């Protein structure tokens, strides 16, 4: 399923609409880009998984202007958007990042892409592949929904997400969005994400967190 279909929007509206769907979206993208910029390498090779419209790739290039970015996505329409957005500053690969080889690199990045990996076994395999692809001292950075461990906090975070959605749609439609996305998206707890990164060999850190959204970093 393409990103626009999954979100129930037109592809041309993606960049504008995503802000109304995901709380703190700009902050998350900026924090993920800044995490890459903090890497002490002048021209890091970056592989962006599920690159989408190129928003995270753009933030990375802003923080690290000499970065060499490769974007992987199985949605050809989104790759075309990323190429248009970044004007020759990204090399694209059309394919599923779970199955195609990850090129050797300094950084592996993802934003709202890894929640499409539906099981901990598959995500653990992805993190092991990422660890193998990264050079020593490299990092993986992912911006996504990472649930709290406590049920009460999960309920509070869900309420906050619904409140964000209701700024632009009816309560019924807001509930409908979350129920529809749940058919394809799987959100692990932040604790589970950190554990999976550590088991793959990374030193895991939290670069940003607000309600149920976080930027997690794994250092090799």
C-alpha positions as CSV (number, residue, x, y, z in Angstrom):
1,X,0.0,0.0,0.0
2,X,1.3,3.4,-0.9
3,X,1.8,6.1,1.7
4,X,-1.0,8.3,0.4
5,X,-3.5,5.5,0.3
6,X,-2.5,4.3,3.8
7,X,-3.1,7.8,5.2
8,X,-6.2,8.4,3.1
9,X,-4.9,11.5,1.3
10,X,-3.8,12.6,-2.1
11,X,-0.1,12.2,-2.8
12,X,0.2,15.9,-3.7
13,X,-1.2,16.9,-0.3
14,X,1.2,14.7,1.7
15,X,3.6,17.3,3.1
16,X,0.8,19.6,4.2
17,X,-1.5,17.0,5.6
18,X,1.1,15.0,7.5
19,X,1.4,18.0,9.9
20,X,-2.3,17.7,10.8
21,X,-2.0,14.0,11.3
22,X,1.2,13.6,13.4
23,X,1.7,15.7,16.5
24,X,5.1,17.4,16.8
25,X,6.0,16.2,13.3
26,X,8.3,19.1,12.5
27,X,10.0,18.8,15.9
28,X,10.6,15.1,15.4
29,X,12.1,15.6,11.9
30,X,14.3,18.4,13.0
31,X,15.5,16.4,16.1
32,X,16.4,13.4,13.8
33,X,18.2,15.7,11.4
34,X,20.1,17.3,14.3
35,X,21.2,13.8,15.6
36,X,22.8,13.1,12.2
37,X,24.4,16.6,12.2
38,X,26.0,15.9,15.5
39,X,28.0,13.0,14.0
40,X,31.5,14.2,13.7
41,X,31.9,13.4,10.0
42,X,32.0,16.1,7.3
43,X,30.3,14.1,4.5
44,X,28.5,11.1,5.9
45,X,26.9,8.5,3.7
46,X,23.3,8.3,4.7
47,X,20.7,5.7,3.8
48,X,17.2,6.9,4.5
49,X,14.7,4.0,4.9
50,X,11.2,4.6,3.7
51,X,12.3,8.0,2.6
52,X,8.8,9.2,1.6
53,X,8.6,12.7,0.4
54,X,12.2,13.4,1.6
55,X,11.4,15.5,4.7
56,X,13.9,13.7,6.9
57,X,16.5,13.7,4.1
58,X,16.1,17.4,3.7
59,X,16.5,17.9,7.5
60,X,19.7,15.8,7.4
61,X,21.1,17.8,4.5
62,X,20.3,21.0,6.4
63,X,22.2,19.8,9.5
64,X,25.0,18.1,7.4
65,X,25.1,19.9,4.1
66,X,27.8,17.6,2.6
67,X,25.9,14.4,3.4
68,X,25.5,11.9,0.6
69,X,21.9,10.6,0.9
70,X,20.4,7.5,-0.6
71,X,16.6,7.1,-0.2
72,X,14.9,3.7,-0.2
73,X,11.2,3.4,-0.7
74,X,8.8,1.0,-2.4
75,X,6.4,3.8,-3.3
76,X,7.5,5.2,-6.6
77,X,5.3,8.3,-6.3
78,X,6.9,9.2,-3.0
79,X,10.4,8.8,-4.4
80,X,9.5,11.1,-7.3
81,X,8.4,13.7,-4.7
82,X,11.7,13.3,-2.8
83,X,13.7,13.7,-6.0
84,X,11.8,16.9,-6.8
85,X,12.1,18.2,-3.3
86,X,15.9,17.6,-3.0
87,X,16.8,18.6,-6.6
88,X,19.6,16.2,-7.3
89,X,20.8,15.8,-3.7
90,X,19.4,12.3,-3.2
91,X,20.0,9.0,-5.0
92,X,16.8,6.9,-4.9
93,X,16.4,3.1,-4.8
94,X,12.9,1.7,-5.5
95,X,12.3,-1.3,-3.2
96,X,11.3,-2.7,0.2
97,X,14.0,-1.8,2.8
98,X,13.3,-5.0,4.7
99,X,14.4,-7.1,1.8
100,X,16.9,-5.2,-0.4
101,X,20.6,-4.8,0.7
102,X,21.4,-1.8,2.8
103,X,24.5,-0.1,1.3
104,X,27.5,0.4,3.6
105,X,27.1,3.8,5.2
106,X,27.7,6.1,8.2
107,X,24.1,6.8,9.0
108,X,20.8,4.9,8.6
109,X,17.7,7.1,9.1
110,X,14.0,6.6,9.1
111,X,10.9,8.6,9.9
112,X,7.5,7.0,10.4
113,X,8.7,4.0,8.4
114,X,9.8,1.3,10.9
115,X,6.2,1.0,12.4
116,X,5.4,-0.9,9.2
117,X,7.5,-3.7,10.5
118,X,4.9,-5.8,12.3
119,X,6.8,-8.2,14.5
120,X,9.7,-7.9,16.9
121,X,11.5,-10.7,15.1
122,X,11.4,-8.7,11.8
123,X,12.5,-5.5,13.5
124,X,15.3,-7.3,15.3
125,X,16.5,-8.6,11.9
126,X,16.3,-5.1,10.4
127,X,18.4,-3.7,13.3
128,X,21.0,-6.4,12.9
129,X,21.3,-5.7,9.1
130,X,21.6,-2.0,9.9
131,X,24.4,-2.7,12.4
132,X,26.2,-4.7,9.8
133,X,25.8,-2.0,7.2
134,X,27.1,0.8,9.3
135,X,30.7,1.8,9.6
136,X,32.3,1.9,13.1
137,X,31.1,5.0,14.9
138,X,28.0,5.3,12.7
139,X,24.4,5.5,13.9
140,X,20.8,4.6,13.2
141,X,18.2,7.3,13.9
142,X,14.5,6.7,13.8
143,X,11.6,9.2,14.4
144,X,8.3,7.4,15.1
145,X,5.6,6.6,17.6
146,X,7.0,4.8,20.6
147,X,4.5,3.8,23.2
148,X,4.8,4.3,26.9
149,X,5.0,1.1,28.9
150,X,2.3,2.0,31.4
151,X,-1.3,1.6,30.2
152,X,-2.4,4.8,31.8
153,X,0.2,6.8,29.9
154,X,-0.7,5.0,26.7
155,X,-4.3,6.1,27.2
156,X,-3.2,9.7,27.9
157,X,-0.9,9.8,24.8
158,X,-3.7,8.4,22.6
159,X,-6.1,11.1,23.9
160,X,-3.5,13.8,23.0
161,X,-3.1,12.3,19.5
162,X,-6.9,12.4,19.1
163,X,-7.0,16.0,20.3
164,X,-4.4,16.9,17.7
165,X,-6.5,15.2,14.9
166,X,-9.7,16.9,16.1
167,X,-8.2,20.3,15.3
168,X,-8.8,19.5,11.6
169,X,-11.6,16.9,11.6
170,X,-14.6,15.5,13.5
171,X,-14.1,13.3,16.6
172,X,-15.5,10.3,14.6
173,X,-13.1,10.9,11.8
174,X,-10.2,11.2,14.2
175,X,-11.1,7.8,15.8
176,X,-11.4,6.4,12.3
177,X,-7.9,7.5,11.4
178,X,-6.3,5.7,14.4
179,X,-8.4,2.5,13.8
180,X,-7.5,2.5,10.1
181,X,-3.8,2.9,10.7
182,X,-3.8,0.2,13.3
183,X,-4.6,-2.3,10.5
184,X,-1.1,-1.8,9.1
185,X,1.0,0.0,11.7
186,X,2.5,-1.6,14.8
187,X,3.9,0.6,17.5
188,X,6.3,-0.9,20.0
189,X,7.0,0.6,23.4
190,X,10.0,2.9,23.7
191,X,11.5,0.3,26.1
192,X,11.1,-2.4,23.5
193,X,12.7,-0.3,20.8
194,X,15.7,0.4,23.0
195,X,16.0,-3.2,23.9
196,X,15.9,-4.3,20.3
197,X,18.6,-1.8,19.4
198,X,20.8,-3.0,22.2
199,X,20.4,-6.6,21.3
200,X,21.5,-5.8,17.8
201,X,24.7,-4.4,19.2
202,X,23.9,-0.7,19.4
203,X,24.3,1.7,22.3
204,X,20.8,3.1,22.4
205,X,19.9,6.7,23.2
206,X,16.8,8.9,23.2
207,X,17.4,12.1,21.3
208,X,13.8,13.5,21.6
209,X,10.5,12.5,23.2
210,X,7.1,14.2,23.5
211,X,4.0,12.2,24.4
212,X,4.2,9.0,22.4
213,X,6.6,10.3,19.8
214,X,10.3,9.9,20.0
215,X,13.6,10.0,18.1
216,X,15.7,7.0,19.1
217,X,19.4,6.7,18.2
218,X,21.6,3.6,18.0
219,X,25.3,4.2,18.1
220,X,27.7,1.5,16.7
